[in-house]
Amino acid sequence: MCFVQIYNLFPWLGRLVPNRNEVIKNKKKAEEQNRRFFQKLRETLNPQMCRGLVDAFMLTQEKESAIPNSPYHEENLVQTVLQMFAAGTESTAATLRWAFLLMAKFPHVQDQVREEIFRVIGSRQVQTEDRRDLPFTDAVIHETQRFGNIAPVSLPHKTSRDITFQGHFIKKGTQVWLLLTSVHFDESEWEKPHSFYPAHFLHKDGTFRKRDAFMPFSAGRRICLGESLARMELFIFFVTLMQSFRFTAPPGVREEDLDLRARVGLALNPTPHKLCVVSCA
């Protein structure tokens, strides 16, 4: 479970977090930087040309300026943009860190990925439509998400009605947390839950296999809003880098000695490590 989720459950633990004042300072600095950026966008706002999320928010803010308790206010804009960067950037980056560490750890898997990529699309720029023609590569990305398990616990949900779950009565409106780790490492769902095994996502004929127990973006009505964007980013970034580079253990380090233990943080990242990135141009 990441520090942020533990803090949300037990706020009194905040005083035990090292460098918490620095964290708060950096957050305020990011907020002020965003406010200055928003001011520049507001000065050049054009209703006939929406340049992105902030413009869309501001235009709606103007339309609803007379509505009491409208959610389109300045503070909500600041927090929305911060959350988009925190949720989208960190989670994607953490998954890619796992992916390239795993490629160095298991070079035979890396060889299969590169062979498929060059056989199917060569050196041209990858497109999202190529995913269906790269089943092994897609399986490796999915298995990286399962094995890396970067979000062990989902964001909080609330029950929409009274329900009895596994013999326990849960009242409507109760806050519940989904323990995604229990699903991603469930021995009744996965052939080799504690190993990196891309075949989890492949049929015997080599085609891609969807798994109901795969839920890195949480589940339910409040599933991650950025799922489609994250899936696209992971695929494009991973394939593009695999086309140009090979990832290996540094000199003097054996592949079997690369550490696959996680480091707790905003997301579960690999422990600090070094890799060699070799250009294949």
C-alpha positions as CSV (number, residue, x, y, z in Angstrom):
1,M,0.0,0.0,0.0
2,C,1.4,3.4,-0.9
3,F,2.2,6.1,1.7
4,V,-0.6,8.4,0.3
5,Q,-3.3,5.7,0.8
6,I,-2.0,4.9,4.3
7,Y,-2.1,8.6,5.2
8,N,-5.7,8.9,4.0
9,L,-6.6,6.0,6.2
10,F,-4.6,7.1,9.2
11,P,-3.9,10.9,9.0
12,W,-2.1,10.9,12.4
13,L,0.7,9.0,10.8
14,G,1.6,12.1,8.8
15,R,4.0,13.3,11.5
16,L,6.1,10.1,11.0
17,V,6.6,10.8,7.2
18,P,10.2,12.0,6.6
19,N,10.6,15.3,4.8
20,R,6.9,16.0,5.0
21,N,7.5,19.8,5.1
22,E,9.4,19.6,1.9
23,V,6.6,17.6,0.3
24,I,4.1,20.3,1.3
25,K,6.4,23.1,0.1
26,N,6.8,21.4,-3.3
27,K,3.1,21.0,-3.6
28,K,2.4,24.7,-2.9
29,K,5.2,25.6,-5.3
30,A,3.5,23.5,-8.1
31,E,0.1,25.1,-7.3
32,E,1.5,28.6,-7.6
33,Q,3.3,27.8,-10.8
34,N,0.0,26.5,-12.2
35,R,-1.9,29.6,-11.1
36,R,0.5,31.8,-13.0
37,F,0.1,29.6,-16.1
38,F,-3.7,29.7,-15.8
39,Q,-3.5,33.5,-15.6
40,K,-1.7,33.7,-18.9
41,L,-4.2,31.3,-20.5
42,R,-7.1,33.4,-19.2
43,E,-5.6,36.5,-20.7
44,T,-5.6,34.9,-24.2
45,L,-8.8,32.9,-23.8
46,N,-10.7,32.6,-27.1
47,P,-14.2,31.0,-27.0
48,Q,-13.8,30.1,-30.7
49,M,-10.6,28.2,-30.1
50,C,-10.3,25.7,-27.2
51,R,-6.7,24.8,-26.7
52,G,-7.2,22.1,-24.1
53,L,-8.5,21.1,-20.7
54,V,-7.8,24.4,-19.0
55,D,-9.5,26.4,-21.7
56,A,-12.6,24.1,-21.6
57,F,-12.7,24.5,-17.8
58,M,-12.4,28.3,-17.9
59,L,-15.1,28.6,-20.6
60,T,-17.5,26.5,-18.6
61,Q,-16.5,28.5,-15.5
62,E,-17.6,31.7,-17.2
63,K,-21.0,30.2,-18.3
64,E,-21.7,29.0,-14.7
65,S,-20.4,32.0,-12.9
66,A,-23.9,32.9,-11.6
67,I,-24.6,29.3,-10.4
68,P,-24.2,28.9,-6.6
69,N,-21.8,26.1,-5.5
70,S,-20.7,25.4,-9.1
71,P,-17.7,23.0,-9.2
72,Y,-16.1,25.2,-11.8
73,H,-14.0,27.4,-9.6
74,E,-10.3,28.3,-9.4
75,E,-9.3,25.9,-6.6
76,N,-10.9,23.0,-8.4
77,L,-9.0,23.8,-11.6
78,V,-5.7,23.8,-9.7
79,Q,-6.4,20.5,-8.0
80,T,-7.7,18.9,-11.2
81,V,-4.6,19.7,-13.2
82,L,-2.3,18.6,-10.3
83,Q,-4.2,15.3,-10.0
84,M,-4.0,14.7,-13.7
85,F,-0.2,15.0,-13.6
86,A,0.2,13.0,-10.4
87,A,-2.1,10.1,-11.5
88,G,-1.2,10.0,-15.2
89,T,2.5,10.8,-15.2
90,E,3.7,8.8,-12.1
91,S,1.7,5.7,-12.8
92,T,2.8,5.4,-16.5
93,A,6.4,6.2,-15.6
94,A,6.4,3.5,-12.8
95,T,5.0,0.9,-15.2
96,L,7.7,1.7,-17.8
97,R,10.4,1.4,-15.1
98,W,9.1,-2.1,-14.3
99,A,8.9,-2.9,-18.0
100,F,12.5,-2.1,-18.9
101,L,13.8,-3.7,-15.7
102,L,11.9,-6.9,-16.6
103,M,13.3,-6.8,-20.1
104,A,16.8,-6.7,-18.8
105,K,16.0,-9.4,-16.2
106,F,14.5,-11.7,-18.9
107,P,16.4,-11.1,-22.2
108,H,14.6,-14.0,-23.9
109,V,11.3,-12.2,-23.4
110,Q,12.9,-9.0,-24.7
111,D,14.1,-10.9,-27.8
112,Q,10.6,-12.1,-28.5
113,V,9.2,-8.6,-28.1
114,R,11.7,-7.1,-30.5
115,E,11.3,-9.9,-33.0
116,E,7.6,-9.4,-33.1
117,I,7.8,-5.7,-33.4
118,F,10.3,-5.7,-36.3
119,R,8.5,-8.6,-38.1
120,V,5.1,-6.8,-37.9
121,I,5.8,-3.1,-38.2
122,G,9.6,-2.8,-38.8
123,S,11.1,0.5,-38.0
124,R,8.2,2.7,-38.9
125,Q,6.4,4.8,-36.3
126,V,4.1,2.7,-34.2
127,Q,0.4,3.4,-34.2
128,T,-2.3,2.4,-31.6
129,E,-3.9,0.2,-34.3
130,D,-0.8,-2.0,-34.3
131,R,-1.7,-3.4,-30.9
132,R,-4.0,-6.1,-32.3
133,D,-1.1,-7.3,-34.5
134,L,1.4,-7.4,-31.6
135,P,-0.2,-10.0,-29.2
136,F,3.0,-11.0,-27.5
137,T,4.1,-7.4,-26.9
138,D,0.6,-6.6,-25.6
139,A,0.8,-9.5,-23.3
140,V,4.2,-8.4,-21.9
141,I,2.7,-4.9,-21.2
142,H,-0.3,-6.4,-19.4
143,E,1.9,-8.8,-17.4
144,T,4.1,-5.9,-16.4
145,Q,1.1,-4.1,-15.0
146,R,0.0,-7.2,-13.1
147,F,3.4,-8.2,-11.8
148,G,4.5,-4.6,-11.1
149,N,1.2,-4.0,-9.2
150,I,1.9,-0.3,-9.0
151,A,-1.5,0.5,-7.4
152,P,-2.0,-2.2,-4.7
153,V,-5.1,-0.5,-3.3
154,S,-7.8,1.3,-5.3
155,L,-9.1,4.7,-4.4
156,P,-12.0,4.6,-2.0
157,H,-15.5,3.6,-3.1
158,K,-18.9,3.7,-1.4
159,T,-21.5,1.0,-1.5
160,S,-24.6,2.1,-3.4
161,R,-26.9,-0.2,-1.5
162,D,-26.9,-2.6,1.4
163,I,-25.1,-5.8,0.5
164,T,-23.8,-9.0,2.0
165,F,-20.4,-9.9,0.8
166,Q,-18.8,-13.3,1.8
167,G,-21.1,-13.4,4.9
168,H,-20.4,-9.9,6.0
169,F,-23.2,-7.2,5.9
170,I,-22.1,-3.9,4.5
171,K,-24.4,-1.0,4.9
172,K,-25.2,1.4,2.0
173,G,-22.8,4.4,2.0
174,T,-20.0,2.5,3.6
175,Q,-16.5,3.4,2.4
176,V,-14.7,0.4,0.9
177,W,-11.2,-0.1,-0.5
178,L,-10.5,-2.6,-3.2
179,L,-7.3,-4.6,-2.5
180,L,-6.1,-5.1,-6.1
181,T,-3.0,-7.0,-4.9
182,S,-5.3,-9.9,-3.8
183,V,-6.6,-10.2,-7.3
184,H,-3.4,-9.8,-9.2
185,F,-1.6,-12.5,-7.2
186,D,-4.6,-14.8,-6.7
187,E,-3.3,-18.4,-7.1
188,S,-6.8,-19.5,-8.2
189,E,-6.7,-17.0,-11.1
190,W,-3.1,-17.1,-12.4
191,E,-0.9,-20.0,-13.4
192,K,2.2,-18.4,-11.9
193,P,1.0,-15.5,-9.9
194,H,4.4,-14.6,-8.3
195,S,6.4,-14.9,-11.5
196,F,6.7,-12.7,-14.5
197,Y,4.9,-14.8,-17.0
198,P,3.5,-13.1,-20.2
199,A,1.7,-16.4,-21.2
200,H,-0.9,-15.4,-18.6
201,F,-2.3,-13.2,-21.4
202,L,-1.9,-15.5,-24.4
203,H,-4.1,-18.3,-25.8
204,K,-2.3,-21.5,-26.9
205,D,-2.4,-20.2,-30.5
206,G,-0.6,-17.1,-29.5
207,T,-3.5,-14.7,-29.7
208,F,-4.1,-12.2,-26.9
209,R,-6.2,-13.4,-24.0
210,K,-8.2,-11.0,-21.8
211,R,-8.4,-11.9,-18.1
212,D,-11.2,-10.9,-15.8
213,A,-8.7,-10.8,-12.9
214,F,-6.7,-8.1,-14.5
215,M,-7.7,-4.8,-13.0
216,P,-4.8,-2.3,-12.6
217,F,-7.2,0.6,-13.2
218,S,-9.5,-0.5,-10.4
219,A,-13.1,-1.6,-11.0
220,G,-16.7,-0.5,-10.8
221,R,-18.3,2.7,-11.9
222,R,-15.4,4.7,-10.5
223,I,-12.8,3.0,-12.6
224,C,-9.8,5.1,-13.5
225,L,-10.9,7.9,-15.9
226,G,-7.5,7.8,-17.6
227,E,-7.5,4.1,-18.5
228,S,-7.7,4.5,-22.3
229,L,-5.1,7.2,-22.3
230,A,-2.7,5.2,-20.1
231,R,-3.1,2.1,-22.2
232,M,-2.3,4.1,-25.3
233,E,0.7,5.8,-23.7
234,L,2.2,2.5,-22.4
235,F,1.9,0.8,-25.8
236,I,3.3,3.7,-27.8
237,F,6.2,4.5,-25.4
238,F,7.1,0.8,-24.8
239,V,7.1,-0.2,-28.5
240,T,8.9,3.0,-29.6
241,L,11.7,2.5,-27.1
242,M,12.0,-1.2,-27.8
243,Q,12.5,-0.4,-31.5
244,S,15.5,1.8,-30.8
245,F,17.1,0.3,-27.7
246,R,18.1,-2.8,-25.9
247,F,18.0,-2.9,-22.1
248,T,20.6,-4.9,-20.3
249,A,22.1,-5.3,-16.8
250,P,25.1,-3.1,-16.2
251,P,28.6,-4.6,-16.5
252,G,29.5,-6.9,-13.6
253,V,25.8,-7.5,-12.7
254,R,24.2,-10.8,-13.5
255,E,20.7,-10.7,-14.9
256,E,19.5,-13.0,-12.0
257,D,20.8,-10.5,-9.5
258,L,18.6,-7.7,-10.7
259,D,16.2,-6.9,-7.8
260,L,12.5,-7.2,-8.5
261,R,11.4,-6.0,-5.0
262,A,9.2,-2.9,-5.0
263,R,9.8,0.4,-3.3
264,V,6.9,2.0,-1.6
265,G,5.9,5.5,-2.7
266,L,3.2,7.3,-4.6
267,A,3.2,4.2,-6.7
268,L,5.0,0.9,-6.3
269,N,8.3,1.4,-8.2
270,P,11.2,-1.0,-8.5
271,T,13.9,-0.5,-6.0
272,P,16.7,1.9,-7.3
273,H,18.8,0.2,-9.9
274,K,21.0,0.8,-12.9
275,L,20.5,-0.5,-16.5
276,C,22.4,-0.2,-19.7
277,V,20.5,1.2,-22.6
278,V,22.1,0.2,-25.9
279,S,21.2,1.9,-29.1
280,C,20.2,-0.5,-31.9
281,A,20.3,2.1,-34.7
